[in-house]
Amino acid sequence: MDAYTDDEQLSGFHVMIGDNLAVPFQTTVLGLQVTASARP
């Protein structure tokens, strides 16, 4: 994928994450167990 500007790079990153990340998932942040989920 070609991305010439910061906006194009950020848009591509969001699409890649949305297409490939399975949510919700459990993880640890600063020692606390959290659940990451998609925004509606």
matplotlib code that plots the C-alpha trace (Angstrom):
import matplotlib.pyplot as plt

x = [0.0, 1.3, 0.8, 2.4, 1.2, 0.8, -3.0, -2.8, -0.4, -2.8, -5.8, -4.0, -3.0, -6.6, -7.9, -5.2, -6.0, -9.7, -9.4, -6.9, -7.3, -9.8, -11.7, -12.6, -9.4, -7.8, -4.4, -2.4, -1.8, 0.4, -0.2, -4.0, -6.1, -8.2, -10.5, -9.9, -13.0, -14.1, -15.9, -19.5]
y = [0.0, 3.5, 6.2, 9.5, 11.7, 11.3, 11.2, 8.4, 6.4, 6.8, 5.8, 2.7, 1.8, 2.1, -0.1, -2.8, -2.9, -3.0, -5.8, -8.0, -7.4, -9.8, -7.9, -8.0, -9.3, -9.3, -7.7, -6.1, -2.3, -0.9, -4.0, -4.0, -6.6, -4.8, -5.7, -4.0, -3.7, -1.8, 1.4, 1.3]
z = [0.0, -0.8, 1.8, 1.0, 3.8, 7.6, 7.1, 4.6, 6.8, 9.8, 7.8, 6.5, 10.0, 11.3, 8.4, 9.1, 12.8, 12.1, 9.6, 11.6, 15.3, 17.1, 19.8, 22.6, 24.2, 27.6, 28.3, 31.1, 31.2, 34.0, 36.0, 35.7, 33.8, 31.1, 28.3, 25.0, 22.7, 19.6, 19.8, 18.5]

ax = plt.figure().add_subplot(projection="3d")
ax.plot(x, y, z, "-o")
ax.set_aspect("equal")
plt.show()
